[in-house]
Amino acid sequence: MPLINNPEETALIKSANKILQENIREWGMYIALLVIIIIFTITTKGVFLSSRNISNLINQTGYIAVLAIGMTLVIIISHIDLSVGYLSGFLGAVAATAMEFWHWSAPLSIALIFALGILAGFLTGFLVGQMKIPAFVATLAGWLGYRGALQLVTMHRGTIVITNNFFNAIGNGYIPDLSFIPDVGFLRGIHKLTFLLGILVIIFYILSEINRRNRMLYHNFKVSPIHLFIVKLVLMSALIGVITWILSGYRGLSWTAVTVIVVVLFYHFIMNRTNLGRHIYAVGGNPEAAQLTGISVKRITYTVFCSMGILAALSGILYASRFKSATTTAGTLFELDAVAAAFVGGASPSGGIGKISGSIVGAFVMMSLTSGMNLMGIDISYQYVVRALVLVAAVVFDVATRNKKEEIT
């Protein structure tokens, strides 16, 4: 006797199963992050999910997250950038030198390294797009060059301590609270502005998803059933609410978090709502076909690598600001963390596939592993092994899901 006789229930299960298969690449990373959070929350007896630790985790992830966004775009167009780690460290050291020894203001120093980041990205784009040098070779040369430049900047001074309060607040400061709201009831001990922003984000998310669904229906695009759509809204709203409550319990939203959010929103808009984003995906999917349709592959290559240079500069700012110094080892392995975050977040090694939201989740997966294992006191050598296994699993998962999708089609 069949377990399910109701045709509506059977159709519901089939629909849910189909949607799961179609979105398994995107949902898999969220599931992985959730599992990691649950495991470390249990093994650390709740310390991992404490407000203080989550706030520190976000600040620690910031400088890798912005690199992961840029790296995702580079991977989408089927390239790689190995130079961004030491480029980030070098630019952070230049900013420190400008403020501490040239006596430049923080805004002027920041403007300088953004300009240098664009220049570095343009140089890489020239080597790859114009000279047709493989990105691996061109950026490996950059890795060596920027490492040497970092050593030169810090050679005679060693660690450069940054004393500029405005600059240091970028990596260590938090947004102000609404002091005029009384600290009573459930608001006692809560960062009220962060709490209010969380509520506004939930409302914005719900309205934007409803608007997006209505647009798809208007243009006769396929959408998920209404009941699954509602479940998605409830779960995502609950997730945003929990994160907001946790952050509100410490010092609120940090300026690092604000910076990352702004970058994510900007790049999400570029990749999903503009011709530039569509052209980037087209070049990654098939550069020859993209060229035949009138898309300049060379221009896209320059744009993506210049974007990577800007984000490397921002990463250098966040890192130097957080530690209030520039060191000779700044930027070490940043590029590998960024690549790992992009792949874990769903970017495909074959190009043409990747999402901004995925790169952020991937960055949090990798940094959550580090944070959780540090809280557990696990030796650093085992930590590298675990992170390696997670990266391999992500790539295997990408290949398996892609092959399965090809078999279905």
C-alpha positions in Angstrom: 0.0 0.0 0.0 1.6 3.4 -1.0 2.5 5.6 1.8 1.1 8.7 0.1 -2.3 8.5 -1.6 -3.1 12.1 -1.8 -2.3 13.4 -5.3 -1.7 16.9 -3.9 0.9 15.7 -1.4 2.6 13.6 -4.2 2.8 16.7 -6.4 4.1 18.7 -3.6 6.9 16.3 -2.9 7.8 16.0 -6.5 7.8 19.8 -6.8 10.0 20.2 -3.8 12.4 17.5 -5.0 12.7 19.1 -8.4 13.4 22.5 -6.9 16.0 21.0 -4.6 17.8 19.4 -7.5 17.7 22.7 -9.5 19.1 24.7 -6.5 21.3 22.2 -4.8 24.5 24.1 -5.8 23.3 27.3 -4.1 21.6 25.6 -1.1 24.4 23.3 -0.4 26.7 26.0 0.9 24.0 27.4 3.2 23.5 23.9 4.6 27.2 23.4 5.1 27.4 26.7 7.0 24.5 25.8 9.2 26.0 22.4 10.0 29.4 24.0 10.9 27.6 26.5 13.2 25.6 23.7 14.9 28.7 21.5 15.4 30.9 24.3 16.8 28.1 25.7 19.0 27.7 22.2 20.6 31.4 21.5 20.9 32.2 24.9 22.4 29.2 24.8 24.7 27.7 27.9 23.0 30.8 30.1 23.0 31.0 30.0 19.1 27.5 31.5 18.8 28.0 34.2 21.5 27.6 37.8 20.5 31.2 38.6 21.1 32.5 35.7 19.0 30.2 36.3 16.1 31.1 40.0 16.0 34.8 39.1 16.0 34.2 36.5 13.3 32.6 39.1 11.1 35.5 41.5 11.5 38.0 38.7 10.9 36.1 37.6 7.7 35.8 41.1 6.3 39.2 41.4 4.5 38.8 37.9 3.1 35.2 38.4 2.1 35.9 41.5 -0.1 38.8 39.6 -1.8 36.4 36.6 -2.4 34.0 38.8 -4.2 36.6 40.1 -6.6 38.0 36.5 -7.0 34.6 35.2 -7.8 34.4 37.6 -10.8 37.9 36.6 -11.9 36.9 32.9 -11.7 33.7 33.5 -13.6 35.7 34.7 -16.6 37.8 31.6 -16.3 40.9 33.2 -14.8 42.7 33.2 -11.4 44.6 35.9 -9.5 47.4 34.8 -7.2 48.8 38.3 -6.7 46.0 39.8 -4.5 47.2 38.5 -1.2 50.6 40.4 -1.2 49.0 43.2 -3.2 46.6 43.7 -0.3 49.5 43.6 2.3 51.6 45.9 0.2 48.9 48.5 -0.2 48.1 48.4 3.5 51.8 49.1 4.2 51.8 52.0 1.8 48.8 53.5 3.6 50.5 53.0 6.9 53.7 54.7 5.5 51.7 57.6 4.1 49.9 58.3 7.4 52.8 57.7 9.8 55.9 59.0 7.9 54.5 61.3 5.2 51.9 62.7 7.6 49.1 62.3 5.1 45.5 62.3 6.3 43.6 59.0 6.3 41.2 59.9 3.5 44.1 60.9 1.2 46.1 57.8 2.1 43.0 55.6 1.3 42.6 57.4 -2.0 46.2 56.8 -2.9 46.0 53.0 -2.4 42.7 52.7 -4.2 44.5 54.4 -7.2 47.4 52.0 -6.8 45.0 49.1 -6.7 43.3 50.2 -9.9 46.8 50.6 -11.5 47.8 47.1 -10.3 44.6 45.6 -11.7 45.1 47.4 -15.0 48.6 46.0 -15.3 47.3 42.5 -14.7 44.5 43.1 -17.2 47.0 44.3 -19.8 49.2 41.2 -19.4 46.2 38.8 -19.6 43.9 40.6 -22.0 46.3 42.4 -24.3 49.5 40.3 -24.1 47.5 37.0 -23.8 49.7 35.8 -21.0 48.0 33.1 -18.9 46.5 34.6 -15.8 48.2 32.0 -13.6 51.7 33.1 -14.9 50.9 36.9 -14.9 49.5 36.9 -11.4 52.3 34.6 -10.1 54.7 37.3 -11.2 52.6 39.8 -9.4 52.7 37.6 -6.3 56.5 37.7 -6.3 56.6 41.4 -7.2 54.2 42.6 -4.5 55.8 40.4 -1.9 59.1 42.0 -2.7 57.5 45.5 -2.6 56.0 44.7 0.8 59.4 43.7 2.1 61.0 46.9 0.7 58.3 49.1 2.3 58.8 47.5 5.7 62.5 46.7 5.4 63.9 49.4 7.6 60.9 49.9 9.9 59.6 46.4 10.5 56.1 46.6 11.8 54.6 50.0 11.2 52.2 50.9 14.0 49.2 53.0 12.8 48.1 55.7 15.2 45.4 57.4 13.1 42.2 56.9 15.0 39.9 57.5 12.0 41.7 54.8 10.0 41.8 52.3 12.9 38.1 52.7 13.5 37.3 51.2 10.1 38.5 47.8 11.3 37.7 48.1 15.0 34.8 50.6 15.4 31.1 50.1 15.6 28.1 52.1 14.4 26.7 54.5 17.1 23.6 53.5 19.1 20.3 55.4 19.4 20.8 56.7 22.9 17.5 58.5 23.0 15.6 55.2 23.1 15.1 54.1 26.7 17.0 50.9 27.8 13.9 49.1 29.1 12.2 45.7 28.6 13.6 43.5 25.9 15.7 46.4 24.7 17.8 46.3 27.8 21.4 45.7 26.8 20.5 45.7 23.1 22.2 47.8 20.5 19.0 49.5 19.3 20.2 50.9 15.9 21.5 47.5 14.9 18.2 45.9 16.0 16.2 48.5 14.0 18.4 48.0 10.9 17.8 44.3 11.1 14.0 44.8 11.1 14.3 47.1 8.1 16.5 44.5 6.2 13.9 41.8 6.8 11.1 44.1 5.5 13.3 45.1 2.5 14.2 41.4 1.8 10.5 40.3 1.9 9.3 43.1 -0.4 12.2 42.7 -2.9 11.5 38.9 -3.1 7.8 39.5 -3.7 8.6 42.1 -6.3 11.0 39.8 -8.0 8.5 36.9 -8.0 5.8 39.2 -9.5 8.2 40.3 -12.2 9.0 36.8 -13.2 5.3 35.8 -13.3 4.6 38.9 -15.4 7.2 37.8 -17.9 5.9 34.1 -17.8 9.1 32.8 -16.1 9.0 29.7 -14.0 8.8 30.3 -10.3 8.6 28.0 -7.2 5.2 27.1 -5.8 3.8 29.7 -3.4 4.1 27.5 -0.3 7.8 26.9 -0.9 8.2 30.6 -1.6 6.7 31.4 1.8 8.9 28.8 3.5 11.9 30.5 2.0 10.8 33.9 3.1 10.2 32.7 6.7 13.5 30.8 6.9 15.6 33.7 5.5 13.8 36.3 7.6 14.4 34.1 10.7 18.1 33.8 9.8 18.5 37.6 9.4 16.6 38.1 12.7 18.8 35.7 14.6 22.0 37.3 13.3 20.6 40.7 14.1 19.8 39.7 17.7 23.2 38.1 18.2 25.0 41.3 17.0 22.7 43.5 19.0 23.7 41.7 22.1 27.4 42.9 21.9 28.3 46.3 20.4 26.1 46.2 17.3 27.1 46.4 13.7 30.8 47.0 13.1 32.1 49.4 10.4 33.8 46.4 8.8 30.4 44.7 8.5 28.9 47.9 7.0 31.7 48.0 4.5 31.2 44.4 3.4 27.4 44.9 3.1 27.8 47.9 0.9 30.3 46.0 -1.3 28.0 43.0 -1.5 25.0 45.1 -2.5 27.0 47.0 -5.1 28.4 43.9 -6.8 25.1 42.0 -6.5 23.4 44.9 -8.4 26.2 45.0 -11.0 26.1 41.2 -11.6 22.3 40.8 -11.6 20.9 44.1 -12.9 23.4 45.5 -15.5 24.7 44.7 -18.9 28.2 44.6 -17.5 27.2 41.7 -15.2 25.6 39.8 -18.0 28.6 40.4 -20.2 30.9 39.0 -17.5 28.8 35.8 -17.3 28.8 35.6 -21.1 32.6 35.9 -21.4 33.0 33.2 -18.7 30.5 30.9 -20.3 31.9 31.1 -23.8 34.4 33.9 -24.7 34.4 33.1 -28.4 30.6 33.3 -28.6 30.6 36.5 -26.5 33.1 38.1 -28.9 30.9 37.2 -31.9 27.9 38.9 -30.2 29.8 42.1 -29.9 31.1 41.8 -26.3 34.6 43.0 -25.9 36.4 40.2 -24.0 39.4 42.4 -23.6 37.4 45.2 -22.0 35.7 42.8 -19.6 39.1 41.3 -18.7 40.4 44.8 -17.9 37.3 45.7 -15.9 37.3 42.5 -13.8 41.0 42.7 -12.9 40.8 46.5 -12.1 37.8 45.6 -9.8 40.1 42.9 -8.2 42.7 45.6 -7.6 40.2 47.9 -5.9 39.0 45.1 -3.7 42.6 44.2 -2.8 43.1 47.8 -1.7 40.0 47.6 0.4 41.2 44.3 1.9 44.5 45.9 2.8 42.7 48.8 4.5 40.5 46.4 6.5 43.4 44.2 7.6 45.8 47.1 8.5 43.0 48.9 10.3 41.9 45.9 12.3 45.5 45.2 13.6 46.4 48.9 13.7 49.6 48.1 11.9 51.3 46.9 8.7 53.7 44.0 9.0 56.1 42.1 6.7 53.8 39.1 6.6 50.6 41.0 5.8 48.6 39.3 3.0 50.2 35.9 3.4 47.8 33.2 1.9 45.0 35.8 1.5 44.7 34.8 -2.1 44.3 31.1 -1.3 41.6 31.9 1.3 39.8 34.0 -1.4 40.0 31.3 -4.0 38.8 28.7 -1.5 35.9 31.0 -0.4 34.9 31.5 -4.1 34.9 27.8 -4.8 33.1 26.8 -1.6 30.6 29.5 -2.4 29.6 27.8 -5.7 32.0 29.3 -8.3 32.9 26.8 -10.9 36.5 26.1 -12.0 35.3 25.9 -15.6 34.0 29.5 -15.4 30.7 31.1 -16.2 29.2 30.3 -12.8 29.3 32.1 -9.5 27.3 34.4 -7.2 28.3 37.3 -5.0 26.2 35.9 -2.1 27.9 32.6 -2.6 31.4 34.1 -2.2 30.3 35.7 1.1 28.9 32.5 2.4 32.0 30.6 1.3 34.2 33.1 3.1 32.2 32.6 6.3 32.4 28.8 5.9 36.2 28.9 5.7 36.6 31.5 8.5 34.0 29.8 10.7 36.1 26.6 10.4 39.2 28.5 11.6 37.3 30.3 14.4 35.6 27.1 15.7 38.7 25.0 15.6 40.7 27.7 17.4 38.0 27.8 20.2 38.3 24.0 20.4 42.1 24.3 20.7 42.8 22.2 17.6 46.4 22.3 16.4 47.0 24.5 13.3 48.3 21.6 11.3 45.0 19.8 11.6 43.1 23.0 10.8 44.8 23.2 7.4 43.9 19.5 6.7 40.3 20.1 7.5 40.1 23.2 5.4 41.7 21.3 2.5 39.1 18.6 2.8 36.3 21.1 2.7 37.7 22.8 -0.4 38.1 19.4 -2.2 34.6 18.5 -1.2 33.3 21.8 -2.6 35.0 21.2 -6.0 33.8 17.5 -6.1 30.3 18.7 -5.3 30.5 21.2 -8.1 31.6 18.6 -10.7 29.1 16.1 -9.5 26.1 18.5 -9.6 27.2 19.8 -13.0 27.5 16.3 -14.5 24.1 15.3 -13.1 22.5 18.4 -14.5 24.0 17.6 -17.9 22.7 14.1 -17.7 19.2 15.4 -16.9 19.2 17.9 -19.8 
